[in-house]
Structure formats: C-alpha cells, structure tokens
C-alpha cells in the first residue's frame, strides 16, 4: 500500500466526482433560472420551484444515502482485495431502495396539497407547487437507481462514468427546460412550470438508462437481484437507518429554513430559493473532494493503512479550503450578475443581495464539514455522523433560527443560523477523526 496520496490521484477521483455531483443542483438551478424568467407570475413560480426542490432534496437525501453505504462497503472490500464476496450486494440494495421510492410516491402523491401547506404555501404558489411536484416526483425512482449505481462506481474507485452520465443528464435537462417551458412555435406549446418538471423527469430517466448500461458493460456487477441476501446487507441496512435519522435531522434544518422564508412573503421565498440553490451548488462542488475522501478513506481503512489515511485527511483539508475560498471569491466577483440570471424582479433581487454574502463567506467552513462528512461515510462511521447532525440541528440551528426570527432578522437570521449549523457539523468530525487515527498511525 502506498504511503502517500498525491494531488494527481485525489484529483483523478475528485474532479469527475465534482462534475457528477453538480448534476442534481444543476437540474434544480436550471428549473429556477428558466421558470424565474417566465413572463407570467415569475415570482410565484420561482417560489414553487424552491419549495418542491427542498422537499425533493429531502427525499433524495433520505434514500439517496444508498450511495454512501454501498460505496463504503465496496471500497473497504476493494482495499481488502475481497470484492467477489459482495458482488450481489448492489443489486439487492437497489431493489430495496427503489421499492421504497415507489411506496413514497404512492403515499405523497395524493397528499401533495397538505404536504406543501406545511411549507406555508398558499393560493397560486400552492397550485404551482402541487402541479410541479406531481410531475417531478415521477423521476424519483430513476434518480435513486442512478445514485446507487454511482455508489458502486465510487466503491470501485471509478468516478469517470458517473461524470459522463451526469454531463449528459444536465445538458439534456437544460435543452428540454427551454423547449418545454417556452415551447416551440407551431410544434410544442409552452408548458410553463409543468414543462420544467417534465424536463427533469426525462433527464432522470435518461441518466438511469445510461447508469444501467455502463455498470453492465464496464464491470462484472450484476443488476438482477438474487437471494438469499448477502451477509453485508445487515450492515448496509444499519448504515441506511443511521443515515436516515441523520438525514431527517438535516431536513428539519431545511424545512424550518424554507418555512420561515415562505412566511416572510413570496419575494423572500424567491430570494431564499436562489440563495439556497447556490449554496447547494457550492456544496456539491465541494462534494468532489468529499467523494475522494469517501472513496479513498474506505479503501485505506479496509487495507488498515492508517498513516496514509491521516496524510489523506491533511491534504483534503488544504485542498478543500482552497476550493471554498475560490468559490467565495468567484461569487463575490460576479455578485450582482449572478442574481440577475435567476430573476429580474427588483424586490427579489434586493432580498437576495442582502444575504448572498453570507452564503459566500461560509463556503470554506462548508468544505471542511463536507469533506470530513465524506471521510466518515467511507469509514462506515454512520452512527457518529448521525449524532453530530442531531446535535448541530436541534441544539444549534433550531434555537438560533427561532431566536433570530423573533428579532426579525428574516433571511439574515436563516443564513446566520445555517453558518453556525455548518460549524457544529464540521468541528466534532475533525476532532474525532484525529483522536482516533493519530494513535493508530503511530503504531508500528
């Protein structure tokens, strides 16, 4: 086992993972940018996209944890040179997770109006939200299938094919968004917000088809589930359960942030939609290096190469901080043009510009939290990740956001609370990692 991990090796995994990772926020950002510039009811449409994006992200993050669990197990078996023992695990995991996604669609579809009333959506915003969701959610099983396949590729130390799939999906979504939302005179009528939803679903189906093609052609991992279950399915399910609880806590944060923003009025919710989607974009860009940490830490942990694992974490801290600073400076350089990409409404832009600087300032903090989040997922330490997020959500974020709301800080209060939430996520992970692996690395 090599004693150092080079920047070239990290980037070989991180850059394709970065490009692949931005596919989901690009789908949402594209919908927001296209819908936010329609000639009728642009503010209400943008607010509706923001509400649904928050809810869909919750569903994806709850069940999409399959990727981390599969990646962790596969990468550890790669490190131990025992991949043959878990060849049938991915198909079984995909079968479980896609079955759950269909149950979720069946249960949430008829309850969509009641669900989005909980987000304080009313009147026209509620109508748009329900219409957009009832189409967009049909792509949910295909998204989870794709995410699970990406997890298999990550575990096999390959981020190239997920990148190819994600690029094709993102480009097709952008083209279809323009065509369906605005229409083509004489051929396709304008479909407004529903067109954006159809574009996303078609792109998700395309990505799922490509995922199946590449995993079957480029690996010897089967997609047909066979039984009995692999012995590792029990560890997989416990990982998923811990990540499920963790993701519920994550989405409590996003729910309160979204609900508070909606309660301030349509222009605030529209501004929050732009800001939080740009925050998601930054998070997914950093996820490239978090993915490298996830992939390599699992392999090194499986091989018991603790000294190399410690060196990897130190390098990822440096690279992550550089990426976070670059993201912040880039956003500052294009501060005002970025807002105008999404809307021309002066009230929305004013609210957005007042808080965008907070989103940019927190980027270096986000990189540390997300990178160590990835490392702990690679190590399979899902229980500790669960406890950290429960702490950062219920002990840090929720009290702060309600306190600042009472002081009438509005969007400032939401993003200040999110900043403290990110700090509370990152610092305990760094401390725990170093306390665990410095002694192990020093053993002969």
TORRO-96991 format. One line per field, with one value per residue (C-alpha): residue in one letter; x, y, z. Coordinates in steps of 0.5 Angstrom, whole numbers. Layout:
N
r c(a  ...) $
px c(X  ...) $
py c(Y  ...) $
pz c(Z  ...) $
//
This chain:
444
r c(x  x  x  x  x  x  x  x  x  x  x  x  x  x  x  x  x  x  x  x  x  x  x  x  x  x  x  x  x  x  x  x  x  x  x  x  x  x  x  x  x  x  x  x  x  x  x  x  x  x  x  x  x  x  x  x  x  x  x  x  x  x  x  x  x  x  x  x  x  x  x  x  x  x  x  x  x  x  x  x  x  x  x  x  x  x  x  x  x  x  x  x  x  x  x  x  x  x  x  x  x  x  x  x  x  x  x  x  x  x  x  x  x  x  x  x  x  x  x  x  x  x  x  x  x  x  x  x  x  x  x  x  x  x  x  x  x  x  x  x  x  x  x  x  x  x  x  x  x  x  x  x  x  x  x  x  x  x  x  x  x  x  x  x  x  x  x  x  x  x  x  x  x  x  x  x  x  x  x  x  x  x  x  x  x  x  x  x  x  x  x  x  x  x  x  x  x  x  x  x  x  x  x  x  x  x  x  x  x  x  x  x  x  x  x  x  x  x  x  x  x  x  x  x  x  x  x  x  x  x  x  x  x  x  x  x  x  x  x  x  x  x  x  x  x  x  x  x  x  x  x  x  x  x  x  x  x  x  x  x  x  x  x  x  x  x  x  x  x  x  x  x  x  x  x  x  x  x  x  x  x  x  x  x  x  x  x  x  x  x  x  x  x  x  x  x  x  x  x  x  x  x  x  x  x  x  x  x  x  x  x  x  x  x  x  x  x  x  x  x  x  x  x  x  x  x  x  x  x  x  x  x  x  x  x  x  x  x  x  x  x  x  x  x  x  x  x  x  x  x  x  x  x  x  x  x  x  x  x  x  x  x  x  x  x  x  x  x  x  x  x  x  x  x  x  x  x  x  x  x  x  x  x  x  x  x  x  x  x  x  x  x  x  x  x  x  x  x  x  x  x  x  x  x  x  x  x  x  x  x  x  x  x  x  x  x  x  x  x  x  x  x  x  x  x  x  x  x  x  x  x  x  x  x  x  x  x  x  x  x  x  x  x  x) $
px c(0  3  5  3  -3  -2  -6  -6  -9  -14  -16  -17  -23  -25  -26  -30  -34  -35  -37  -42  -44  -47  -52  -57  -57  -56  -63  -66  -62  -64  -71  -70  -67  -72  -78  -76  -76  -82  -87  -93  -92  -85  -84  -89  -87  -80  -82  -86  -80  -76  -81  -81  -74  -73  -78  -75  -68  -70  -73  -67  -62  -66  -66  -60  -56  -55  -49  -45  -47  -45  -39  -37  -38  -35  -29  -27  -27  -23  -18  -18  -18  -24  -29  -32  -35  -40  -42  -49  -50  -51  -57  -60  -59  -62  -68  -70  -69  -73  -78  -79  -78  -85  -88  -86  -89  -96  -96  -94  -98  -105  -103  -99  -103  -103  -95  -94  -99  -94  -89  -93  -95  -102  -106  -102  -96  -99  -102  -96  -92  -97  -97  -89  -89  -94  -89  -82  -83  -84  -77  -75  -74  -70  -66  -65  -63  -57  -55  -54  -50  -46  -44  -42  -37  -35  -33  -29  -25  -28  -31  -31  -37  -42  -39  -40  -47  -48  -46  -51  -56  -55  -54  -61  -64  -62  -64  -71  -72  -72  -76  -82  -82  -82  -85  -83  -88  -92  -90  -89  -94  -91  -92  -89  -87  -90  -85  -79  -82  -82  -75  -73  -76  -74  -67  -67  -70  -64  -59  -62  -61  -54  -52  -55  -51  -45  -45  -47  -42  -36  -36  -38  -43  -50  -56  -61  -62  -61  -63  -61  -59  -51  -49  -47  -54  -55  -49  -52  -59  -56  -52  -58  -62  -57  -56  -64  -64  -59  -62  -68  -65  -61  -68  -71  -66  -68  -76  -75  -71  -76  -82  -79  -77  -84  -87  -84  -87  -86  -81  -77  -78  -76  -69  -68  -69  -64  -59  -60  -60  -53  -51  -53  -49  -43  -44  -44  -38  -34  -37  -32  -26  -31  -32  -25  -24  -30  -27  -20  -21  -26  -20  -15  -19  -20  -13  -11  -6  -8  -2  -4  -11  -8  -4  -10  -14  -9  -8  -16  -16  -12  -15  -22  -20  -17  -24  -28  -24  -24  -32  -33  -28  -32  -39  -36  -33  -40  -44  -50  -50  -51  -58  -60  -59  -65  -70  -71  -76  -73  -76  -73  -66  -66  -67  -62  -57  -57  -56  -51  -45  -47  -47  -40  -37  -39  -36  -29  -33  -37  -31  -29  -35  -37  -30  -30  -37  -35  -29  -33  -38  -32  -30  -37  -38  -45  -47  -42  -45  -52  -50  -47  -52  -57  -53  -52  -59  -63  -58  -55  -59  -66  -65  -61  -66  -72  -69  -66  -73  -76  -71  -74  -67  -71  -67  -61  -63  -64  -57  -53  -56  -54  -47  -47  -50  -44  -39  -42  -42  -35  -31  -33  -32  -25  -23  -26  -22  -15  -16  -18  -13  -7  -5  -7  -2  4  3  9) $
py c(0  7  11  18  20  25  31  28  22  26  30  24  22  29  33  27  27  34  35  29  32  38  35  35  42  44  41  45  51  51  50  56  60  58  59  65  69  67  73  71  70  69  70  65  60  61  60  54  51  53  49  43  43  43  37  33  34  31  25  24  25  21  15  17  15  8  11  13  6  2  6  5  -3  -4  1  -3  -10  -7  -5  -12  -15  -19  -15  -22  -23  -17  -18  -19  -14  -7  -11  -12  -5  -2  -7  -5  3  3  -1  4  10  7  7  14  17  13  16  23  24  25  29  34  40  38  37  44  47  45  50  56  55  58  61  61  59  52  51  52  47  42  42  42  36  31  31  32  26  21  21  20  12  13  18  13  8  13  15  8  6  12  9  2  6  10  4  1  7  10  17  17  14  18  24  22  20  27  31  28  29  36  38  35  38  45  44  41  46  51  47  45  52  57  52  52  56  51  45  45  49  53  49  54  51  44  44  45  39  34  36  34  27  26  27  23  17  18  18  12  8  10  8  1  1  3  -2  -8  -6  -4  -8  -15  -13  -16  -11  -17  -18  -25  -28  -30  -23  -22  -22  -15  -13  -12  -7  -4  -3  -1  5  7  7  12  16  16  19  24  26  27  32  35  36  39  45  46  45  51  55  54  55  61  64  63  66  73  73  71  76  73  66  67  70  64  60  63  63  56  53  57  54  47  48  50  44  39  42  41  34  32  33  30  24  23  23  18  13  13  13  7  3  5  3  -3  -4  -2  4  9  13  14  16  21  24  24  28  33  34  34  40  44  43  44  50  53  51  54  61  60  59  65  70  68  69  76  78  76  78  82  79  72  75  77  70  68  74  81  82  88  86  79  82  86  81  76  81  82  75  73  75  70  64  66  67  60  57  55  53  48  45  42  40  36  33  30  28  24  21  19  16  12  9  7  11  13  13  18  22  21  24  30  32  31  36  41  41  41  44  49  51  51  55  60  61  62  67  71  70  73  79  80  78  75  72  74  70  64  64  66  60  56  58  56  49  48  50  45  39  40  41  35  31  33  33  25  23  26  23  16  16  19  14  8  12  12  4  0) $
pz c(0  -2  4  1  -4  -9  -11  -18  -15  -11  -17  -21  -17  -14  -21  -24  -18  -17  -24  -23  -16  -19  -24  -18  -16  -24  -25  -20  -21  -29  -27  -22  -28  -33  -29  -26  -32  -35  -37  -32  -25  -25  -17  -15  -20  -17  -10  -12  -15  -9  -4  -8  -9  -2  -1  -7  -4  3  0  -5  1  6  1  -3  3  -1  -5  1  4  -2  -3  4  4  -3  -2  4  0  -5  0  3  -4  -3  -8  -10  -3  -4  -12  -11  -5  -10  -14  -7  -4  -11  -10  -3  -4  -11  -8  -2  -7  -10  -4  -2  -9  -8  -1  -2  -9  -6  0  -4  -2  5  5  2  6  12  8  8  1  -1  -6  -13  -10  -7  -14  -18  -12  -13  -20  -21  -15  -18  -25  -22  -16  -22  -23  -16  -17  -23  -19  -13  -18  -21  -14  -12  -19  -17  -11  -14  -18  -13  -9  -15  -15  -21  -22  -29  -32  -26  -29  -36  -34  -30  -36  -41  -36  -34  -42  -44  -38  -40  -47  -45  -40  -45  -50  -45  -41  -47  -53  -60  -64  -68  -65  -58  -53  -47  -41  -36  -29  -31  -37  -32  -29  -35  -37  -30  -31  -38  -36  -30  -34  -39  -33  -30  -37  -38  -31  -32  -39  -36  -30  -34  -40  -36  -29  -27  -22  -24  -23  -23  -15  -13  -6  0  2  2  9  9  8  15  16  10  13  19  16  12  18  22  15  15  22  20  14  18  22  16  13  20  18  11  13  18  14  8  12  15  9  6  12  10  3  -4  -5  1  -1  -8  -6  -1  -7  -11  -5  -2  -9  -10  -3  -5  -12  -7  -3  -9  -12  -5  -6  -11  -5  0  -5  -6  2  2  -4  -1  6  5  1  6  12  9  8  15  12  18  17  9  12  16  11  6  11  12  4  4  9  5  -2  1  4  -3  -6  -1  -2  -9  -9  -4  -9  -15  -12  -10  -17  -20  -14  -18  -25  -21  -18  -25  -28  -24  -24  -26  -20  -16  -9  -10  -12  -6  -1  -5  -5  3  4  -1  2  8  3  0  7  10  4  7  13  9  5  12  14  8  7  14  13  6  10  16  11  7  14  15  22  20  28  30  23  26  33  30  26  31  36  30  28  35  40  35  29  31  37  33  28  32  36  30  27  34  33  26  22  17  11  15  21  17  14  20  23  18  19  26  24  19  24  29  24  22  28  32  26  25  33  33  27  29  36  33  28  30  35  30  25  30  32  29) $
//
